[in-house]
Amino acid sequence: MYSLANILNAFVTTQGQYELLRFLAGVGLAGELGAAVTMVAESLNKDDRGYATTLVATLGMVGSLCAALVGKYFAWNIANITGSKIKKF
């Protein structure tokens, strides 16, 4: 949902379309983060869970920094597509 909404967001023509797709992208991102943290926490023993979930959150912040760099050097619609493709990997 996150990737699809961001890709479609590169082709919007109205503010309403933009708002709707950003909302859907946010819902998709929230679901993805919750699933990722749960998967990491459940796959490790109790002593390592805290470190692993901290790593997931830290890598998310690094992703935000990378997104800022992409946004600085590319047009907004190209940045949306780039971020969506990177997120899939």
N, C-alpha and C positions, 0 to 999 in steps of 0.2 A: 504494500500500500504506500509506504514511504517513497520508494523509488519511482513508482508509477505517477504518484501525485507530483513529484518534483520534475519529472520529465515533461508531463503535461503542462506544468506551470511555465515552462519555457515558451509556450505557444499561446498564452492567454491574450485576450484583447480588451478585457474590461476589468475593473477593480473587483467586481463581484466574483468573477471567475478566479482571480488571484486569491482573494480571501478564502473562498471555498477550498481551493487546492492546498493552500497553506494549512488550513485547519485539518484536512485529511492527512497531510504529511506529518503534522504534529501528533495526530492519533496513531499513525503508523509507527512513528519513532518511539512513542511511549510504550507501545506494545512490544516493539523490538527490544528495547532496553530491559523491560521487565522479564522477557523471555530469556535474554542473554544472561542477566544476573542470576536468575533462577537456575538455568542450566549449569552455570559455573559453580554456584553454591552447592547444588545437589551432586555434582560429579566429583567433588573433593572432600577430603576428610575435614572434620570440624576445626582443626588447627590451621588449615590453609585457606579456609573460606574467606576470612576477612582480607587477607592479602590479595587473593584473586579478584574479589569484587572491587577492591580499591584499584587494581590494575585495569579492570574494565572501565571504571569511571575515569581514570587518568587518561587512558587511550581515547576516550570520548572527548576529553578536553583538547588533546593533541589534534584530533580531527577538526575541532573548532578553529584552531590556529591555522591549520592547512586550508580550511574553507575561507578564512580571512585573506590568505595569500592569493588563492584562486580568484576571489572576488575583487582583489586589488588590480589584477592584471587582465581580467577578462570581462566581457559584457555580462550583465546579470543573467540573461537567458542561457548563455554558454556555461556560466558557473552552475546553474541549476542542473543542466545535463551532465556536466563533469562530476558534480557531487553525487548524483544519482548513480552513475556508472561505477564510481569508486566504491560506493557503499555496497554494491552487489558483491564485490569480491571480499 
